[in-house]
């Protein structure tokens, strides 16, 4: 049984599209570079120079490399703007400055080394000044020190996390999952291109967690002004984040799968988003393993809830 105070889940409908991923890959490489670009000797071959140009591009248009570079198509199907962000694990480069705006119905390419490890998440309700550093700038959820470009900083929870571990060796494959261990702010799906080895997909949610979030886990913000001002649930904390208890955080005496079996709160997350990690030792979560592809689509507010995901889930989103 769920905690008291739950309200009927709902979420705005979003439109679908059938644009092909090959069309998304046909655009030319932009001049933007990532901070993880490698330096090469000036007397290199044309082939290596072309590969270098592809590697350093993390902007809105990237030409796919035949090897060594992975492209994430980060799409927004929410009926409002989102500011996706990424943070690398230690020893890996920052991608696309670590953060950018994606308006509704749009998407952006982000290039990554074939061995990149890190996380993606979406920020919502952001307000940035022109220099990104003035007091009061920031986001209602997923904020990274009030900056548009997180530059490797981890976002403030709660935020839905896409955790990625890429592997260059096709025989080993890459892995990724979606985690609510620190809480939720938006639904997200992850799909991959076939790469001749099948599809590795993680579906979105069946319900809007924010609509079902109990009061003790809610993150509430005021939207509008004057007579139109109202309180809105913009995110939902995990029990670990909200209460900090070992039993919820799978620490101390609860630091094993047998001892940490979830809670009424994690079951609320699991009911809404069956494919996601609802707590640290959630053995029913969908972890995509052994996947090897050059392209992945990360879609916030995916157009299919709970059913089979399609590779074109983010494809009606025009590139920016």
C-alpha positions, 0 to 999 in steps of 0.5 A: 500500500502506498503512503497516504496523501498520494494524488491521481497521477497525470502527465501532459500528452506529447506528440510522436514522430517518425523521422529516421535517425539517419537523417539526424546524422546527416548534418555537418559538424559544428565548430564547438569542441568538448573539453575532452578533445585530444591533441595530435601531432600536426603532421597527421594523415587526412583520415586521422584529422577527420576523426579528430574533427568528429571527436571534438564536436559536441555541439548541435550537429555531429557527423558520426565516426565509424569508430571511436566516437559515440553520439547521444541524441538528447531529445525533449518531448516535454511540453516545456523547455529542459536543460539537460546536463551531464557529469563525467566519472573521474578521468573522463571528459566533460561533454558539451560543456556539461549542460545546454538548453533543449526547447520542447520538440527539439533535440541535440547531439552530444558526442562522447569518446567510446569509453566514456562513463558518467551520467545525464539528467534534466534540469527544469524551471531554469533561469540564467542571466547572460553570464550565468553567474548572478545571484538568483540564477539556477534551476528548480530541479537538477541545478548545478551551482546556478550555471547553464554549463555544469562543466562536470559538476553533479546536479542537486538531487532529486533528479532522474539519472541516466547512468552510462558506462561505455565500452569500446570493445564490441564483445563486452558492450556498454551498459546503462540504467536509469536511477531514482535512488536519489529521487525523480524529476522527469521521466526518461527513456533510453534506446540504441541503434541496432549495431547488428547486435539487437536493441538495448532499450529502457522504457519510460514511466507508466505514471507521473511520479510527481503526481503520486509523490507523498507530501513528505517527499515532495519538492514544491515550487511556486509558479506564476505570480500574483493571483495566478501563483500556485504551488507545484510539485516539481520533484520527488525525493527518495526516502534515502534523500529525504530521511537519511536513514541507513534502512532507506540508504542501504548502509551500515547494517542494511548494506547488503541485498538481503538486508535492504529490500526497499520500502513503501516509498521505493515501491511507489517509484517502482509502480510508476517507473518499473524499469528504473532503479527504485533503491540501491539493491533493486534487482528488478530494474532494467540494466542494459548490458552488453550493448554496442552501438554508435548512437543512443537516444535519451528522451525526456518525457518519452512519447510512450509510457510503459510500452515498447520503446521505438528507436525514433522516440526522439526523432520528431525533435528537430536538431538545434 
